[in-house]
Each structure stands twice: as structure tokens, then as C-alpha cells.
């Protein structure tokens, strides 16, 4: 799996699943901001990479993210 092969929409959905599983603190969010430098695409990639490091696969496939139901999943 190469995260860079995901479309922007797929990255958005995967990062939404990942973010919903973590505690929303300044320190947690800051780790992604420092890697993205005001670039939303890089921010989504950073979130998904963090999740893959934690759980071994995309949020839609492994760990607590696979149980997250998005309101608008298209």
C-alpha cells in the first residue's frame, strides 16, 4: 500500500477516520501541522501515516478506524 496512490478524497476520508480515533489535543494535532506547512494534502498524508504506524494499515481496514461510520461516505 502506498499512501501517495490514494486520491485526495480517499485521503480525506481515511484521515477523518483516523482523527476520530485519537484524543483531540493541541499536541496531537500539532504533530501533523508541523509536517504539513499549510498544505492540506500533506496534512492528510501525515495523519494517515501516523495511523498506519500505530495500527498497521489504513483506518478503513485496521484498528479502531475500521468501525468509524462517516456521515457522508462517497
DAPE-V289273 format. One record per residue. PHI is phi as a letter, one per 40 degrees, with the letter a starting at -180 (999 if undefined). NEAR is the number of other C-alpha atoms within 12 Angstrom. Layout:
PHI&NEAR + PHI&NEAR
This chain:
999&12 + b&13 + d&26 + c&16 + c&11 + c&19 + c&15 + d&19 + c&18 + c&23 + c&31 + c&29 + c&30 + c&40 + c&38 + c&30 + c&32 + c&41 + c&30 + c&26 + c&27 + b&23 + c&11 + c&13 + b&11 + d&12 + c&12 + c&20 + c&23 + d&17 + d&19 + c&28 + c&21 + c&18 + c&20 + c&18 + f&15 + g&13 + b&14 + c&20 + c&25 + c&23 + c&28 + d&36 + c&34 + c&32 + c&38 + c&41 + c&29 + d&28 + c&35 + c&27 + c&16 + c&19 + b&20 + g&18 + a&23 + c&33 + d&37 + c&30 + b&20 + a&22 + g&22 + c&24 + c&29 + c&23 + c&17 + c&24 + b&19 + c&20 + c&9 + b&10 + b&14 + b&9
